[in-house]
Amino acid sequence: MENLALQPVELETHEEDMLASLLEFIDEQEVVELEITPDDNFTITSRGQADYLIRQYMKLQAEVDDIEETCKRESERYLAKIEAWRQSELRKREAPMAWFAARLKAYAEQELADSKRKSLSLPSGALKFSKRQSSYDYDEDVLKAFLEQSAPEFLKEQPKKIDKMALKKAGEEVNGQLMYNGKAIPGIKIERLPDNFKIG
């Protein structure tokens, strides 16, 4: 009975193999009919040959897309697991590290209390205190309104920016230079790029 239960799957696999074999045969026949040779000297001489090569190219492009999608999907799945492991391992160490740091800080404060020194060297490392810059959080609108009234010297003029799109539209490209009103505009290098080629 168990063998009978496996038959539908085997038939399905057999049908897939037969279809793959048929498509491979048709492909071989087309190569012969269209006189396509796989050497570097082959040149397309008919629309049929061009169409066949496009189909082959698109088939390979679909495989490339599948590879990229599979890698992206699987790497995201594994990256999520790696990130979960990383977070778990870091959390295990946070509490003991905080415990050590609190006691070491208290010890350093006690040892350096009557000293101008800001650090304490020990055989395994050093305990240091360093000044930190104050953190400023600006409310630009409120601050600007105040400075405009009380201290305008702290307001900077915005630097002028070039409107490159408008300049390109107004000018004319001549021999690798942008011309405007009959004059070449300095400060612009123009590189003629070849046309993009896309299959699809």
Secondary structure by P-SEA (a helix, b strand, c coil): cccccaaaaaaaaaaaaaaaaaaaaaaaaaaaaaccccccccccccaaaaaaaaaaaaaaaaaaaaaaaaaaaaaaaaaaaaaaaaaaaaaaaaaaaaaaaaaaaaaaaaaacccccccccccccccbbbbbcbbbbbaaaaaaaaaaccccccccccccccaaaaaaaacccccccccccccccccbbbbbbcbbbbcc
